[in-house]
Amino acid sequence: PHSPDGGASHGPCASSGMAGFTDVGVLAGASLPLARPTLIFPAAGSGAIRGSAGGAPVGQRSTSSSTTPSLAASVAATSATVSAAATAAALAAGRNRRARRASGLVGRRRAAAVPSSEAPTPLVVEQASASRVRSPEDASRDSERDDVLQASLDKLFKAPSTWVDVGGAKVLRPPRWAPPRGVLHFLGGEFVGVAPHWTYRRFLARLAERGFWVVATPLSASFDRTRLAKRSAETFEKAYQALLSRGTLLDDRLPVYTVGHSSGAYLASLLAAGAASLAPEAYAARLRGQVLISYRSQGLAEALPLGRGFWAQEELQPTFKDVADRLDDFGPSAEGLAEAAIGLANLAARGLGLEGAPALLGGRERVGDLYAPVLAQLPELLREASSGLPDDTGARPTEGSASEYAKDVNLLLVQFEGDGLDETPELERRLASASASGAPRGNIKKETLPGTHLTPTYNEPPDLFDGTDAMGRAALSSEAPFDTALLGAGARLDGLVDALDKFLDLASPDVKTAERPPRVVLKGLTANDLRHPLDRRQTKALERIPGIGEAVRRVVSIVEQGIYQDNISSSVLVGEHQYPWLNKLLEHSCSVLDIPKEQRPELFVRQNPVPNAYTLAVQSKRPFVVVHTALLELMCEDEVEAVIAHELGHLKCEHGTWLSAANIVLLGASSLPLPVRILGPILDRIQEELMIWQRAAELSCDRAALLVAQEPWVPVSVMVKLSGGGASAPGKEVLPRQQLEAFLQQAKKYDEAKAEAGLIGSMLNMTSQRTHPLPVLRARELRRWADSEQFRRILFDGKASEASP
């Protein structure tokens, strides 16, 4: 996999374990000379782009042979290329046409009508012949497409923050706790743009977290970019109208923006400059702004190995077609073999204790949704080359054509400091020249950010052995060797999201946020569904210490008896007549977490000026939870419920023995009887392991609090108040979202301060002596899980994803 930002291997294809493609179609890591771009701006209002003087329009074959190698050498090179690619492209065959039709890039029939209260006009990708008589099979297929579309809309309505295919576009709805602010039409770069919901997964998810609907139109690599731009706009329009047809699902007052990366940014500029001919009229009318990231106008034929001269050779066209047909024929069996191979690899990995392998490799869904579409592009490109390449690489148009670009559309240009492929300065110059000539236009802003051309595609792979990631390990101060590079790449991606968020923070309409739906009771919830990967890892580390389990249980059983007696005699036992409102919260939390009545703990309220709560599970007796009065005085009812759910998480994850051991052994060897004190070195090791385990266990319990609250702001508010954030609050209520988001931003400042401190600062870090993770990192980890696929699957599908840490 390629390595953006110079760090460890990661990126859009890292999790797939295959060689990554850059967005200009060059194998990652290869150093190939790229031809200088010769087309920077599209001709205004033209449906086709012409070449140099006398050049042929798009779609006409190019016969240039100035750089053409000999026929024998060309055929030999083609054979070698095909032999190397045949195995890799095997997954593509058989799925190629299905994938392209599903993405809206290939259409042969009239698109299914979209039901709507406003009765929008159905979008027709390709008009059927007027003389054609519809058969029953046609009607059946249309009905089937309608059923699929309605099922997709039902899924979006039920499960926000879940990727859903709507009319060929990949749609991500904002989480229900994020008020909607706008709709983003996203176009990705060459090759990686065919599966944007995988290759740009983290970037687009971050935008959805900020309240934006994401409608990503898959773009299969093609030599004909005007066709791609047109299909992309049509696919977006079809999905957009379908979303509007569900009434309350999407508000049509939300502003619409286009976000493009690399060649996708160029396609976005095509849509804006030639909107009249390339995009549906409604698309151009509702466009409020564009974000062009790492703008790159160079054509695919120039970027591919061997250059345009090779791919444009007429004598090779029969060879290209023959190879494409062979790859298509080879596909059906290859895809099944790939699914079986990945399944066996995951089973073997689990048997070897490689818990992160399933998330890294994926399963059947990943094969059909990522690997196959990516590899399917090769036979399709060969088929295009067999028909002749469009001539879209002619001379640049006049400066005046820039005046037709985005007259009333606000524009953000993003350039990365380490991006050698970017052509933003040339685009900026032309736009500035057009503005100086008096052409009316929207606001233009440019941001130069740290990063590289591949920064938007950064997706950190989970650790192969335990499924953890860099941010999770940072919360426990247990970083791996490459975590600094991974965290740095993630920080650069977050900087990009912050820049877009600031630009898109325009005057949005006052859209009413949907009421909070009833909370889901999670029947069948297991400990593994919510246990943090670091919790699993540290529990295994403790169990590897010889004899510790039995020894701890014997000591703990004696001490716990005394603690229970103290609480039953000196605290208030919550029930129907004492603190009935707390009893109701306890019962509800147990129901949501599916804790049987016979296993539900007793709850005590204890007079104490320190806001705190803790859990103990007495051997052979009913477990109990203790809440201090100071905590009840500080928290509102929803926050108290989150605290109770957190403590129930210890019971759900079976932390009882080790949690009690942490509270006892961490008192220090000096307070233990003399016969035990001679085991000082062993106890020191146990103490260190227990401290790390306890911090990891708290992350699992935070997830339990989130599952009961079913939105992140309540448990985050608890953490902020315990850190001092509620000291001046006028009343007991959940803190304002703006304050909670500001607290989460402190985690980024902590990362920066830690990076500046270097090695000496790390040595002085006292995190290792804490029983809980640092509050800002703990809150960030909770917020990340709230936006994860695993949380969404538990909440909306009633099950967890084994492939999601």
N, C-alpha and C positions, 0 to 999 in steps of 0.2 A: 504493500500500500504506500501511496505517496505521503510525504511528510510536510504539511504546511508549517510555516513559521520556523522551520529548522529544528523542530522538536522530535519527539519519538514518533514512530509511524502511526498515523491516524489520518482521518479524512473520509470522504464519502464512500470509499470502498474498503476501508480498513476492516470493518466488521465482517465483511464477506470473505476475507482471506484471499482475495484475488488481486491481480495487478490493477492498480487504479488508473483511470484515464484522466488526464487533465481536460479542462474544458475547451481546449483547442485541438483535441483529438490526438495528442502525442502521448505515448506510453510514459507513465510517471518515471522520472529519473533520467529520461533520455535527454541528450543535449543535441538538438537539431537546429540548424539555421532556419529561421522563419522569414519568409518573404515580407518585405515592407508592405503595409496596407496601402491599397490604392483607392479605397472607397471609404470616405469618412462620413458622408452624409447622403441620405436618400434624396432623390429628386422629388420636389414637392408635387403632390397630387398625382403622381404617375403610378399606374398599376404595375409597370415593369421598369427595371432600372437598365439604362443603356450603357454601353461601354464607351470606349474612346471613339473619336470621329469615325462614323461609318460602322460602328460596332453593332452587333446583332442584339436584339432585345432578349430578355430572359426567356428561356425555353428553347432557343435556337442553339443548335450544336456549335461548339467552337472547334475550329479546324487548325488552330495555331499549333505549329510543330517546331518552334524555334528552340525549345528545350527538350524535345522528344528524343529519348535514347533509341538505339537500334531496336528493330522489332524482336530479334532473338533475345537480346538482353532484357527487353521489357517482359516478354513471355516468361523467361526464366525467373525474373524478379516476382512476377505475379504468382507463379507456381510455388515459390518459396514462401511468399506471404500467405497464400492459401493453406499450405501445409501447416504452418505455425498457428494459424487462426482457426482451423477446422474444429479442433477439439474444444477450444474456448467458446466458439460460437454454437456448439451443439445444442445448448439450452434454448437458443433462439428459435430454432426451426420448429415449424408447426404452430408456434405461438405468435409469429411475427405479425401476420395480418390481423389476428384477433387483438393483439396488444395495441396496434396502431388504430384499429377501428374504435376500441374502447377509449383511447385517449382523444378521439375526435380529430385525428390527423388524417384519417382515411375514411371517406364516407361513400357509400354506394346507394343508400336509400334515404328516403325522407326521414328526418329526425322525428322522434315521437313527440306528439303535442304535449305541452306542459299545462296541466290543469291549474287555473289561477282565478282568484276572485276578480282580478282586473282583466282577465281574458287576454293575456299577452299573445302576440302573434307567434306561432311556433317558428323556431329557427330552422331553416332548410340548409343543410350542409351542401348537398348536391340535389338539384331538382330532378325528380323522376320524369321520365318522358310523358308528355301529356296523353299520348296515345296508348300508354300502357294500362292494362286492366289489372286491378289489384286482385290477387288470388287469396284464398282462405289462409294460405301459408303466410302471406304478407300480413294479414290482419292478426294472425296468431303471434307473429314475431313482434308486431307493434304492441300488442297487449302484454307480451312478456317484458318488453322494454319498459312499459309503463309500470308494471309491477315491481321491477327492479328499482326504478327511480323512486317510487313511493316508499319502498323498503329503505332506501338510502336516506330519504328525508326523515322517515320515522327514527332511524338510528341517530341522526344528527339532533333531532328534537329530544330524544331520550338521553343521549350520551354526548354532551359537549366535550371539547378537547380530544376528540377521537377522529382520526383521518377516515373520511368517507368518500367514495367515488360517486360524484353527481354529474351525470351527463358527460363523462370522460374527463372531468376535472377532479383534482384531489382537493377536498375541502376540509379545513380545520376550523371548527367553531371555538370562540374564546370560552374559557371556563365560566361557569355561571356566576362566579364571584367577581368577575372582571367586567364592568359595564362596557358595552360595545361602543367603539369609537370610529370604526371605519371598515372598509373592505379593501384588501390588498390583492391585486392580480399579480402573481409572481411568475416570472419567466427565468429559467435557469440557463446555464451555459451548455456548450456542446457536449454531447455524450452523457454528462451527469444530469442534464435537464430532463431526461426521459423518465426519471423516477425522483422528482424533487422532494416528495414526502419521505424519502430515505436519505438521499444525498445531501439535502439541506435541512435535515430533520431538526437539529438543535436550533438553528437560526430561525426557522419558521415557527417553531414552538415558542421561542422567546417572544416573537412578535404577537402571537396569539395570547400569551400571558398578559400582554399590555392592553388587551381589549380589541384586537383586530381580527376580523374574519380573514382567513387566508384561502384564496382560491388559486391553486397552483395548476397551471396547464402543462401537462407533460409534453416535451418537445423531443421527438426523435431526430437524431442528427440527419441533416439533409443539406444538399448542395443548393437547394432553392429556398433562400431565406424569405423572400416575399411570400411564398406559399406558407411557410411556417408562421410568419407573423399573422397572416390572414386567418389560418386555422386556429391559432391561439386565441385571437379575439372572438371568433365564432364559438369556440368551446367555452370560453369564459361567459359569453352572453347567454349561452344555453344553460349553464349551471346557475348563473345569476337569476335568470327568470324562473328556474325551477325552485330556487330558494325563496323567492318572493311569493311563489304560488302557495306556500304554506302559511300565509297570513302572519302569525306572530313569530315565525322563525327568524326572519330577517326584515329589518326596517329599511324601507327604500329611501329614507332621509339620510342614511349614513353616507359619508363621502367615499368615493372610490379613487384609489391610487394604483398606479402600476409600479412594480418594483422589479428591476431586471439586473442580472449579474452577468458580466462578461458579454458573450454573444447575445444573451438574453436582454442585456441593456441595449444592444444595437437593435434588436427586434422591437423593443419598446419604443425606440426613437423612430423606427419605421411606422409604427402605429400612430404616433403623434404627428409626424410630418406628412404622412400620406393617409390620414384618417379617413378621408372621403372615399378612397378607393379600397383600402385594406380592412377597415373595421366597420362593423355595423354602425349605423347612424347613432343609435342609442348609446353605444360604447363611448364614442367621442363626446357626446353631449354630457355624460355624467362624470367624465374624468376630471378630477380636481388637482392632481399633481402626479409627479413621477420621481422615482429614485433610481438613478443609474449608477450601479456599483461596478467599478473596474471596467468601464466601457471599452469594448473591443469590436472593431468593425471588420477585421480580416476574415475573408471567406474560408470555409472549411477546406476547399480544394487546395488553397495555399498553405494551410496549416498541417494537412496530413503529410505523412512521410512520402517522399518521392516527388511531391509538388504537383501543381495543376497540370503540368505538361504530361505527366504519366497518366493521370486519371482521365484526361480528355482525349486520349488516343482512340481513334475510330477503329483501328485494327484489333484493339483489345476488347471491344465491346462484346463480341460473342463469348469471349472467355469470362468476362465479368458475369454475364447472364448465366452461363453454365455453372459457375461456382455458386452463385446465389441459389439456383435451383437445387443443387446438391445439398447445400446447407439446410434449405427448407425441408428436403426429404429426410434428412438425418435427424430432425428435431424431435418428433414425438417420443421416440424411445429414449433419447438422451435426457429429456426433462424428467421422465420417470426414474431413470437411473440416478440423476442428480438428487432428487428428493430422497430416494432410498439411501444413497451414500451419506447425505447429511444426517439423516435419521440415525444411521448406524454410528456415525462419528459422534453424535451427541450422546448416544448410549454408552459408547466406549469412554468418552470423556467423563461422564458421571461416575462410571465404574472406577476410574483412575483418580477421582476426587477433584477433577477440574470443573468446578461449579460455574465458572464464567464462560465455559465453552458454548453452552446453548445460546446465551445472549450474543456471543460473538458470531456464531455461525448462522443462527436463525433456524427456521424450519421450512415447512412446505409453503407457508405464506411468503416467506422471504424469496424463495425460488421463483414463484410466479409473479411476485410484485416488484422484485428488484433485479435479480440475476438475469432472468429471461428477457425482460425489456431492454436491459443494457446491452446484452449480447445480440439481441435481435436486430440491432442497428446495422451490424456489418453486412448481412445479406441484402438489406434494404438499400444501403449505400451502393453496393455493387450493382444492384438492379437499376438504380438511378444512373450510375455511370455507364451502364450498357445502353442507355437511351440518349446519352449526350449530356454534357454539363451546361447549365445556364450561364450566360456570360454576364455576371454581376460584379466584375472586378475592373470595370473601366475607369476612365478619368473621373476625378472628383467633380461634382456639379459646381455651379457658380455659387459665390457667396450669398447671392440673393435667395437661394433656396432655403437657407437657414432661417430666413424671416418667416417662412411658413410653419416653422416648428413651434408647437405649443404656445400659441399666442396668449392664451389666458390660463395657462397651466403652470403652477409653481414647480420648480425643478431643483432637485438636490443631486449634485455630482459627488460621488465618493471615490477617492483615490487612496490606495495604500502605499506607505512609504517604501516597502520592499517589493513592489509590483513592477516587474520589467515588461509585462505584456500590456499594460494599461495605455489607452489612447485618449484618456480624458482631457489632457491639455489641448489637443487639437480640436476636440469638440467644444471645449470652453472658448477657444479663440474664435471659432466660427459664430458661436452664439453671441459673444461679446460684439463681434463685428456687425451682426444683424441688429443688435440693440442700438449700437451707435448710429446706424443708418435711419433710426426713427421707427423701426418696426415695433408695434405694441406687443407686449409679452408679459408673462407672470414673473414672479420673483425667482432669481437664480442664486443658489447658494452652493458653495463647494466646501467639502470637508476632506482634509488629509489626515488619515488615521494610521497608527502602527498596524502592521500586518502584511500579508502577501496576497497574491491573486486568489489563493485557495482559502483564505480566512472564512468566507461565508459558508464553506462546505465542511467546517470543522465539526466532527462528531467523535467524541472521545470513546474508544472501545473500553468495555469493562475488563478488569483484570482476569486473566485466563484461569487463575487458580481459585479465586474466591468470589469473583463477580463484583468486587468493589470498584470505586472510581476515585479519582484524585481528590475531588471535593469532599467526599465522604471520609477518606483517610485524613484529610487536613483537619476535619472536625475532631479527630482523636489525637492529632499530632503524631501520626504514625505514617508519615509520607514514604513512598517508594522512591527509588533513585531518579526516575524520570518525571516525578510529579511536578517539579518546578516548571519544566517545559510544558507539560499538559495544562497546568493551571494558567501559565502565561498565554497559551493559545486560546484557552477559554476566555480569559480576560479580554483579549483582543476582539473576539467575537462579541462579547458583551458590550464593548465600546462601540462597535458598529450598531448594535441594537439601540443603544442609548442615543446615538446620533440620529437614527431614523425616528425614534420615538419623539425626540425634540422637534424634528422637522415636521412630523405628522401631527403634532399637537396644535392643530389649527382650531378655529371655532367650529366645533361639531354641534349638531343639533341636540336638543334635550331629548334623548331617547329614554323611554321608561324601561328600567331594569325589571326583568321578570321576577315575580315573587318567589321566595325561597320554597322549593317543593318539599313535601314531607320527607323526612329522613328514612333511608333504607335500612331495614333489618337484615343483617348479613348472615343468613342461615348457612351453616356449613363452614364458617370461617375457621381456619386453622392457624396454628402458631407460625407455620412456614409462610403463610400468606402475608404477614406483616413483619416478620423478623428481618431486621436489617442485616445485610451481608457481613458487616463488621461484627455484629453480635454472634452470628454463626461461627465466624472465624475465631473470635476470642474464646467462645465456649469450648471449641475443640482444643484450643491451646491449653485451657485449664484442665480439661479431661486427660491430656497427655502427661500431666504431672503424676507420678506413681503414688497411689494410695490417698490422694487428696480428697477424693469424693467421700469415702466412708468416714475419714477422720473429721471432715468438716461437718457432716451430718450429725455425728455424735456430740460434738461441742455445741453446735447450733441448737439442738433440741433442748439442752439444759438452759441455755441463756434465754431462748425464746419464751419458755414457760414463765420465767420471772417477768419479762416485758409484758406478756399478756395479762398476768395477774395485776400488774401495776395499772394498766389501762382499764381493766374491768372494774377496778376499785377507785380510780381517781379521774376518770373521763366520763363523758356522756355517750351512751350507746344509742345510736340513731335507730329510729323505728317509726311506727305509725303515730306514736304519741310524743316522741322526742325528735325534734327537727324533721317533721314529716316531709318538708320540701326537699331536704337532702336525701331522704329515703326514696323519694320519687325519682330523683336524678340517678341514684345508684341503680334502681331497678331498670330504668330506661337504658342506661349505659351497658348493663349486663345483657339486656335483650339485643341491642344492636351488635355487640361483640359475640353473641351466641354463647354466653357462659351459662351452663345449666343451673337451675335453682339450688341444687345440692352443693354446687361448687362456689356459690356466690359468697363473698366475704362479709364479715361484720364491719361496720363503719363507726369509728369513735371520733368525737370532737373533744380536743384537749386544749385547756387554757395555756397559751404560750404567745409571747409577744413577737416571735419570729414566724413570718409566713412560710409554712412548710407542710409537707404531707409525706407519709412513708407507708410502706407495706411490709408485713411479715407473714410468713406461712408456717405456723407452728406444726411440727411433726405430729401426724395423726389427729390434728385438730383443725377446726375451721380457720382459714386465713382471715386476717383483719387489716383494715386500712385506718390510719390515724390522720386527721386533719386538724391543724392548729386554728385557733380562733382568729389570729391575725390574718390568716389567709382568707377567711370568710368575710372579714371586714374590708379587705382590699379588692376582692374580686366580685364581679357581677354573677348572676346565676349561670349564664352560659359558660363563663370562664371556670366557675367551680365544677361544673359538669366535665369540662375538659381535663381538669386536674384529677377528678375521680377516674375518668377513662384512662388517663396516663397510668395511674396506680393499678388499674385493672389489667393494663398491658403487661405488668410484671407477672401476673397470675396466668394470663393467656399464653405468654411465652415461657411459662414454667421457670421463672427466674428465682423462685423461692429460696432454694438452698444456697445458691451462689450469692444472692442479694443479702441474705442474712450473714453469710460468711464475710462479705465485704464490710458490713457494719460492725462485725466483731473483731476480725483480724486486723482491720485498719486502725484499731485502737492502739496498736503497737505491741511489740514483744515484751516491753517492760511491765505492762499491766497484766500479763499472763502469769500463771503459776510457774515456780522455779523449774520444775521438770520439763516444762515446755520451752522455757527460755533458751535452753541449750541448743534448740533447733533454729537459732537465729538466722543463719544463712538460708535455710530452707524457707523460713517465714518471710525473709526479705524478698525472695523470688515470688512467693505466693502473693505478697502484698503488691508487688509491681504488676503481676498478671491480673489481680483482682481490680486494681485501679483502672487498668485499660478496659477490662471486661465491663466494669460498671458504667463507664462512659459510653461504651458501645450499646449496652442494654438500654440506656436512657433513650437512644435514637429509635429503638424498636417501640418503646412505650410512647414516644411522641407520635408515632404512626397510629397507635391505638387511639390517642386523643383526636387525631385528624379523622379517623374513620367514624368516630362518634359525632364530632362536629360537622363533618362532611363538607367543610370549607376551611381554608387555612388561617383566616384572620383571627378567629377566636383563640386557638392555641398559641399563635404568635403573640397575641395581646397578653396572654398569661406570661410569656417569657419577658416581654417588655416591662410589664409591671413588676415582676420579680427582680428586674435589673434596675428599677428606679423610675421607670417611665410613667407610672401612675401616681406619683407623689402629689401632684398638683391638680389631679383630675377633679372636676366639680361634682361628679357623681359616679356611682358604680355602674359602668357600662363598658362595652368593648371599645377600645381606643380607636380613634379615627384612622381610616385606612392610610391617609397621607403620613401619619406618624409612624405607622407600622412599616410602610415602604421605606421611610427614611432610616428606620432602624436596620432594615435588611441591607440598605446601602452601606452601612458601617462595615459589613463583612468584606466588601471590596476594599475599603480603606485599610482594614486589618491586613489583607493580603499584600497590599502595597507596602505597608509599614514593615511587615515581616520580610519581604523581599529586600528592602533597603537595609534591614538590620544585618543580614548576612549570617555567617557561621557563628560569630560571637553572640549575636542577638538570639539565635536559636538555642544556644547553650544556656542563656539566661532565662529562657521561656519556662514559666512555672506551670504550664498546662498539664504536665505529667503528674502533678500533685493534686489535681482537682478530681472530685468524684463525678462531676458532670461536665459535658463539653462546654466550651466557651459559648455564652448565650447567643452572640451574633452568628456564629457558625452553626449552632444548633437550630436557630430559626431559619437560616438559609437552607439547611438540609431538609427541614420539614417542608419548606416552600417548594423545594425541588421535587419531593415525592408527591406533593399535591398535584404537580403538573406531569407526573409520570404515567406511562401506559399501565403500569401495574396497579396504581391506585384507581385509575379509571375503570379497569376491568373488574376489580373487586367491587367497586361502587355500582357500576351500571350493568355488568354482566354476571355479577355474583361469583366471580372466580378470579384468581390471580394469574398473571402470565409468568410461566416458568422462565421465559427468556428475558425478563426485565428485572434488573437488580433493584 
